[in-house]
Amino acid sequence: MMNETGVKLTDIIEEFKLEVLHAGTDMEECVVTTESVNRPGLSLSGFFEHFDDNRLQLIGRQETAYLTTLSGTERRERFAALFAHPIPAFIIARNGEPFPECLEMARQCDRTVLRTQESTSSLLSTLVVYLKDFLTPRITRHGVLVEVYGEGCLLMGESGVGKSETAVELLKRGHRLIADDAVEIRRSGTSRLVGNSPAIIRHYMELRGIGVIDVMRLFGMSAVRDEKYIDLVINLEQWDSTKAYDRLGIDRQFTELLGVNIPSITVPVRPGRNLAVIVEVAAMNNRDKRMGFNAAEELTERMSGIMTKVDRPYRTGIDVGGTNLAAGVVDGEGNILARASTPTAANRTPEEICADIVRVAKEAAERSGVPLDQIEGVGMGVPGAISSAEGVIYHSPNIPFDHTPVRTLFRQAWDIPVYLGNDASCAALAEHFVGAAKGCGSAVIVTLGTGIGGGIILGGRLFVGANEAGAEIGHMAVEATDGWQCGCGRKGCWEAYGSATGLKRITCEEMEAEPDSLMWELTGGDSGHVSGRTSFEAAARGDAAGKRAVDRYLRYLAVGIANLINILQPEIICLGGGISNEKDENFLLPLRKLVEGERFTHEGPQTRIVKAKLGNDAGIIGAALLE
């Protein structure tokens, strides 16, 4: 049942060490029933509209300064008007000296006057919190409240169902007891509930056949705590063979307590079921859901995806690059069955290049043994700006596409559905479907090449932006002033520093600064022969200039990755491209350490930074996944 609560005035006096200047005859019995505390400035000026008699009255310097401007007669009138109301008490802050008229009217009207050394604002804030805590709505429920992996789990059910026995097993497994048998519950704020044990039975537990035990004495201080937010209600009930119990958890259930809906589950009890382990799993799963992960929804989506792939077993993916045109037939599980490729020869017309794209696509199909009529569609991954809806490539670096209707040109030779996508986005799709990011609801794939390509997966889907130009992560600024010129025309872009091109520039700068560097030997004395491996190889052999170049490069790379983590908080970041092939101890491990120092820290799962798995296959597989 609901407890009607109030705080005795004498308890407030004792808690806040208030000095009693005058005690009203009702001080011992007076109960404060509202959490609000009033500053009676307006009331002392004679305005009493909407005045609440139930509030404590607190004055400080401002009210005192105002009262000082009044004559003794006026002060007597103002205090008489205020004390005519049945207020619980009148409090003077900052150890202020009470006006004689105040004490005179307090005695005449039989009101309590108190004094504190605290400042007005300090006492006001702490007093409101204190009153709110005591006066908040409360109920008592039969059950057991335990903390399991940081989650407050309220075990409820009929007497004898095994609540306390389950709690004992949880204590043995290192979890903590808050309350057994009777759980006092109060609302904290608008959406949280706090549970605790009645003081008289705190840390005690009743076990049938054993009796009452002192949990703190038997299991130690670490096995108990005084209160805990309630995060999950677990209803234990005897197994009913005629009842259908939830086996997926797609439809969430809630238990309403004090107007707050708490996630709840029902666990059937029968011999052989380890309830403690089930409660542990339930707690971890509830925490997972609160952090945005839902295994049931993920499984449903995965099954839907598998059924979709079964309906469309074969597709052709084409990776359109400035050097080569590569095609492959891909099955529903992301396997490349056969490939074909040809040089791009970019000095030709768009029509001639499109003819070669059709040719390598059909050649890959022929090599796979899959009839053309069993190939559901063709996807093309293209560097540059595209419109998937129109099937047009607006422009592409190193390839003479300029508002080229590639879909129309392709279908003139092979009438089949054609899908377009950015090449970096295709790599992201592939890594998410069968690569390093498989099973992750959110991921960023970073390709470190001549520039920096990026693909973003959010909510299990590819993010492309409103104009399909999203995820141009290489063009976020990492140097705000006097940055290096980027190929896009801006200065300070991440691509100018974190790409292979940026690494080469950093390497050349360190070589020029150190004439005796091993890097001169590795490049035959010609900085024009610097590659992405030069500085890493020199650093691995102990060259100081090479180490400085690698450190500078990794620092810029870490800044960009930390930016992505801070903005998106993805589950995983996958790094691809030639640079990522360096040994982990030279590249990935120091990079992770640098990112750790740059990213915004928080509790909970952290973003993993790994190497991409699929290499050059990512473009073909991802293109085949386009829709």
N, C-alpha and C positions, 0 to 999 in steps of 0.2 A: 504494500500500500504506500501511498505518497506520504512523506513526512512533512508536516507543517513546521518550518524552522524559524528561529529567531535567535538573536545573540543578546545575552544579558549585558546590560550596561556595565555591571561590575567586572565582567570578563574583559570588556574592551578597556576599562580603566587599568586592569592588571596587565593586559597584553602590551599596551602602549605606555605604561608607567605614567599615567596622567595624575596630576596633583588635583586633589579635591579642594576647591576654594569654598564651595558651599554645597552641601548635600541636601537634595530634596527628600522629602519623606518617602517618596516612591523609588529612590535610587536603587535599593536592593532588589526590588521586584521589576524594575523597568526593563523592557525587552525591545531592542531595535529590530524592526522588521523590514527595513528597506536598505538597499546597498548604496543609495545616493547620499552624499554629504553636501550640505548647502553652505555657500558663502553669502551671508544675509545683508549684502550691501544695499540692495534695493529695499529690503524690509526695514532696515534701520533708517532709511529716508522716508518711510511711511507708506511704501507701496507693497500691498499684500495679495495682489491678484495671483492666483494659482500657487499660493504658498502651501507647502506640504508640511503638516504638523509632525509627521513621523520621522523627519530627517534630523540628524545631528546638525548643529549649527557651528560653523568654524569661522573665526575672524582672524585676520592678520594685520600687517602694517597698513594696508590700504584702508580697511574699515576703521582702524584705530585713528589714522590720520584724519579721516572724515569726522569721526566723533569728537576729536579734539577741537574742531572748528565750531562746535555747538556749545551753547551755554549749558550750565548744570540742569536748568529746568527742562531744556529741550532734550538733553540726554535721558533724563528721568522719564519723559514722555515716550521717547523712542523705545527704551528698554521695557517700559510697562506694556507698550503695544506688542512687542515681540514676545515677552514672557507671558502675555495673556493667552498665547497659543500653547497647547500641551506638548512642547518639544521634549525629546528625550534628555538632551543636555546642550549646554552652551560651552564651547571650547575656545580658549584664548591661546594662540600660537606664539612661538618665539619668546616664551617666558614673559609675556607682556603683563604689565601691572593693570589689574582690573580697575575700571572706573568705579568710584564709590556708588554712583547711581546704579551701576550694574548689579553690585552685590545687594544694595538696598531693595531693588525691584525683584531680584532672585529670591530673597528671603520673604518678601511680601507675597510673591506669586508661587512660592514653593517650587522653584526650578533649580536644577543641578548646574553648577558652574565649575568647569575644569580648566586646567592649564597644562601646557606641554612646552618643552624646550625646543622641540622640532620646528623647522620652518613650516609655513603654511602649505606650500606645494608638496613638500616631502610627506607630511602627515596626511594630507588629502589623498595622495596617490596610494600610499600603503594602506590607509584605512579603507578605501574603496575596494582594493583587492581583497583585503581581509574579510570585509562584509560580503563581497560577491561570492567568495569561496564558501562562507558559512550559510548564505541565504539562497544559494542556487537550488533549484528543484532536486529532490533526492527521492530515491526509492530503494527498497531492499528486496533482493531476489534470492531464492534458494538456488545455490549452485556453487561452483568452484572456479575461482579466477587464478589463472597461471600465466606466467610469461614464458613463451616458447620462441626462441630465436628472435627475441625483441618484440614479438607480437603478443598483445594482451588477448588471451583466449578464455572466454567465459563458457565453461562446461555446464550445460543445463540438462535436465531430465528428471524422471521420476525417482523417488527415493529407492536406493538399492540397485540402480542401474549400473553403478561402477564409476561414478565421478571421482570420488576420493581415491579409489584404488588406482585409477588412471593417473591422477595427480602424483601419487607416491612414485609410480614408475617414472614419471617425467622428472621428479626430483632426483631420482637415482641417475638419470641421464644428463644431469647438470642444469636443469631449468629451475624456475623459481615460483614459489607460492606467494600469492597476495592474500587470498581469502578462501576459507573452506566453510561450506554449509550456508552461511549468510554473507551475501555480497552487497555492501552499500554502494549505490551508484548515484553519481551526481553529474550534472551537465557542466561542461567546461566550454565556454564560448557558445557558438550556435550549432556546431556540428560534431563535437567530440564528447565522449562520455568517459568519466574516470571512475574506477572501481577501487574499493578498499574494504578492509575487514572492520567490523565493530571492535572497538578498543578492547573489550573484555575477552574476546576470543582470538585476538590477533596472534598469528603464528602457531595457533593450535589446529589440530586436525583430528577428526573422529574416524576410526576404522572399525567396522564391525568385526567382532571376534578379538580385537586387541584393545580397543578403547581409545582414549584421548592421548595423543602424542604431542610433544613440543618439537615442532619442525626445526626451529633454529638451534635447539640443543642437540638434536640428533644429526642434522645434516649440515649445520654450520650457518654463519651469518649470510654467506653468499647464496643460500637457498631461499631467502625470503626478501621481500620488499614491501613497503607500506602501501603503495598505490600504483596504479598502472592504467593508461588509456586502454579502453576496450576496443579492439580492432576486429574481432571475429567472435560470433556466437556459434558454438558447436552443440547441437541438440543430440543427446544420446538417447536411443530408444531401443527396446527389445525388437529383435528381427521379426518382421511380419512377412511371411512368405507370399501373402496375397497382395503386398504393396510393391509398386514399381519405384525403386530408388534411382536417383539421378546417377548416371554413369559417365556423362560427358562434362557436365558443368557449364554448358552454354548459357542456360537461363539462370541468372544470378538470383538468389533468395536473400531476403532481408528480415531482420527482427526489429520491430519498433520499440524503443525504450526512451521515455521522456521526450518523445517527439523527434528522436534521431533514429534514422534507419542504419542499422549495423549489419554488414554482410554476415550471412549465416549459412550453415550447412547442417544436414541431418545425417548422422552416422548410425547405422544399425549395429546392434551389439549381439554377438552370439559367440559361443565357445570357439577358441582358436584364432580369433581376431586380436591382433596386438594393437590395442587402442592407443597406447602411448606413441607408437610409431605413426599411426594414422593421424593423430593430432599434430605431430611434428611436421608431417608432409602437408597437412592442411594449413598450418601456420606459414610455412615457406611459400606455399602456392598463393595464399592470400597476400603476402608481401609482394610476391611477383606481380600479382594483378594490380596492386596499388601503385606499382612502379611502371605500369603500362604494358605488361606482358600477360597474355592469356593463352595458355597451352591449348585449351579447347578450341578457341577461335583460330589459332595457328594451324591446328590439325585439320579443322574444317576447310580452311583456305588451301592447305596443302593437298588435301584429297580432291578438292575442286579443281586445283591446278593439274593434278595427275589425270583426272577424268577428262579434262580439256585436252591434255596432250594425247590421251588414248584416242580421242575423237579425231585428232589431226596428227598422225604418226610421223609424217615426213615433211620437212621444209628445207629450202635451200637458203643458205646464208652467204652473202657476198661482202667481202671486205674491200672497199674501193680505196686504194692508197695512191699516193703520188708516184710510187715506184712500181708496184705490182697490183694486179686485180686477182684476188684469190676467192675461190668459191668452194663450198662444201655442202653435201647433203647431210642433214642432221635429223636424228630420230627423236622420238618424244622424250627420251631420257637425257638428251643433250650430247649424244655421241656423234662424232663426225664419221660417216660411213665411207666417204670417198671425197677426194679433193681434186681441184684443177686450178691452174694459175697461168697468167701471161703478163708480160711487161705492160705497164700502162701506156708508155709512149705518149706522154702528155702534150707533145707538139702537134697532135692531130685535132680534128674537129670533134665536138661533143657527140655527133652522130656516129662517127667511127669508133669512139671509145665505147659508146653504148652497145654497138654491134659486138664488140669483144666481150663485154659483160654478159650478154646473152649467150655467147659461144662458150665461155668458161662455165657458166651455170649449167648448160645442157651437157657439157663434157663431164662435169662432176656427177650429174645424174646418170649418165651412161656408165661411168666407172663404178657407181654404187650398185647398179643392177636394178634400181627402183624405176619403174615406168613413169614417164612424165605425168600421166593422168593420176598417179598416186601421190604426187607432190602437191601439198595443199597451198603453198604460196612461196614467194621469194622475198627475202628481206635484204636491204642494202644499208651498210654502215658507211657513211660518207663524212670526211672531215669538212667542216664549214657550216654554213647556214642553210637550213632546209625547211620545207613545209611538207610535213607528212600528209596533211589533208589534201593538198593540191598535187602531191607527187612531184614537187619541183625542187631543184637544187639552185638556190639563189647565187651562191658563189662558194668556191672551194679552193684553198691554197694549193698551188702547184698543179692544178687540173683546170682546163679551160671551160669550166661550167659557169654559165652566167644566165640565171633564170631559165635553166634547162629543164624541160618537161620530161624527166628521166622515166617516169612511170609510163607515160604515153609511148615514148620511143621503145621501151622494153616490150610493152604489150603488143606493139605492131609485129614483133617477131615471135613472141610467145605469150599467148593470151592466158594470163594467170594473175591472181592478186599479187600486187607488188607493194611492199611497205618500205618506207624510208626512215632512217634514224641517224643521229650523230654517231660517229665511230666510237667516241669515248663512252657515250651512253650505252652502246652495244656491249662494250667490254664490261660495263657495270652489270648489265642484265645477265651476261654469261657467268660472271663470278658469283652473282646472287643465286643463279639457278643450279649450277654444278661446281662452282669454284670455292674460293676461300671464304666467301660470304654466304654460303649455302645455309639456309635455315635462319638467317638474321632478318629481322623485320626492318632494320635500318642499316645502311652501309654507305660509305663513300669510297669509290675506286679512283685512285690517283695514278695517272700514267706519266712517268718521267722520261720524256724524250727530248726532241729539239725544242718543244714547248712543254707545257703541262696541261694534260687533258684530264677531264673529270667527269664522273658519272655519279649520281646520287639516287639511292633507294630509300624511300620513306614509306612506312606502313606497308612494306612488301611490294611497292610499286615504283616504277621509274619516275623520277621527277624531271620534267623538261622545262617547266616554266610556262607562262602564258603565251609566249611567242616562240617556244621550242628552242630558245637560246639560253636556257638556264644552265646552271652547273659550269659556267666558265670560271672555274675556281682559280685558274692561273692568272686571272686579271684582277685579283684583290691586291691592294697595296700592302707591302711589307716595309716600304721605306716612304715616309710621308714627304720628305724634302730631299731635293738633289738626288733622286733615285736614278738608276740606270734606265735608259730608253728601252721600252718594250716594243715588240713588233706591232702591237695594236695602236701605237702612237702615244700612249701614256708613259709616265715615268714611275718607277718604283714597284711595278707589278711583280707578284710572286714568280711568275714565269721567267722574268729577267734574271732571277737569282737562283731559283730552285730547280730549273731545268738542266739538261745536259749542256745547253748553251751557256747558262749561267755558271755552271761548274767549270767549264773551259775558261771563261773569262777570269774567274777567281784564281784558277790555276796559273794562268799567264801573269796575273798581277804578282803572285807570290814568286814566280820564277824571275821576273824582272827585278824584284826586291832582293833576291838571293842568287847571285851569279854562280855560286858553287853548289846549288841544289842538284840532287840526283835527277830531278825531273828534266834537266837539260840533256843528260845522258840518255834518258828514256825516250826523248823525242828527237834524238840525233842532232841536238843543238839548234833545232828549229821550232820555235813556239807555234808555228803554223801546223805542226804535227801533233799538237795536244789533243788527247781524247778524254772521254769521261773516266777512263781507267787510270790516267797518268798520275793524278794526285793520290788516289787510293793505293796504287802499287808502290809509290815512293814512300808514303806514310807507313805502309806495312813493313818496309825495309828500313825504317828508322829515320827517314829524312824529315828534318824539322819544318822546312818550308812546305813539304807535302802534307804534313800533319796540320799545319796552320790552314792550308787550303781546304782540307777535308772538314776541319772544325768550323770554318766560316760557312762552308756550304751547308753542313748539317744544321747549323744554327738557323740559317734562313729557311731551310726545309721545315724545321721544327716549328718556327713561328707560324707558317702557313697551316700546318697540320693542327696546331693548337687553336688557331682561329676557327677551323672547321669543327673541331670538337666543341669549342665554347658556344658556337652558334647552333649546331645540330645535335650534339650529344649522340652520335650514332653508336650502334653496338660495335662496329668494326670499321677500320680503315685499311684498305688493301692497296699496297704499293706495287705498281708494275713498271715496265720499261727496263732498259739495259742497266741503269744505275742500280736498280733494286737487286741485281744479281750478285752484288758484292757480298762477301762473307758477312754473316750476322754480326760477328764481333767487331767488324770494321764499319758496318752501316746500320743495321737494324737496332742493335742493342744500345749504342750511344745515342741514336736518334730517339728512341723511347725515353731515355733518361732526360734528354733535353726537352722533349714535349711535356714530360711530367712537371718540369719546372715552369712551363709556360701556360699550361692549361688552367682553367678555373677549377678549383678543387671542390668536391662535394662527396657526400656519402652515397653508397650504393654501387652498382656495377660500373666499372670504368671502361672506356672505349679501348678495344684491343687494336694494336697496330701490327699488321702481318704483311707478308709478301703475297701478291696475287699468285694464283696457281696455274692459270691457263695459258699464259704467254701469248703467242701469236694466234692460238686457236680462239681466244676470247672474241675477236672481231667477227669471225665466221659464226660461232655459236650464238653470240648476242644478236647478230643480224637476223638469224633464223627465228629468234624469239620475238621479233618485232610484230606489233599488231596495229 
